[in-house]
Amino acid sequence: MKVYIVAYTDGVVMFPAHNKFYRSKDAAKKKCNQMNEGRKANNQVSVFCADNWHKE
């Protein structure tokens, strides 16, 4: 089972954007899209997979 997190990315640093883990990628992507509305390109919110916190 994979777990996903929504996080801010700034260069190589990652900060959790929401204190919640998601069991489905669709739910995490939906929250990511909600948080990215109206944001600047250099401080985007992304979805990461919990096995080694990489983008899928």
N, C-alpha and C positions, 0 to 999 in steps of 0.2 A: 504494500500500500504506500502510495506517495502522498506527501504532505507539502502544501504550498504556503508561501508567505508573500505578503505585499510589502515592498520596501522602497525607500528613496535611494537613488544611486547618485553619487557625486564623485566622479573619477573612478577610483578603485575602492572607495569606501561605501558601505551599505548600512543604512539605518532603517529599522522597522517602522513602517508607516502606520501600522494598525496592530493592536495587541491581540491578534487572532490568527490561528492556523486554519487553513482550508483543506478539506479532503478532496475537493474536486477543483480541477484547473479552471473550469468554466466560472465557478463562483469567485475564485481569486481574480480572474481576468475581468469580471464584471465590476468588482470593487476597484481594481486598478484603473479601469476606464472612467469610473466616476471621479476618482481622485485626480486623474490627469487632465480633466476638463479645465481649461483656462490656465494651465501651468506653462512656465517657460521651458524651453527645450533642454537647458543644462541641468535641471533639477526634476527629472521625470521619476514617476513611480513605476516599478517593474514587478513582475511575478517571478519568484525564484522557487526552485524545487529543493526540498530539504535534505536530499542525500549529500550534496556538497555545496549547496546554495548557488547553483548555476541557473542561468536562464534556459528555458526550454523553447 
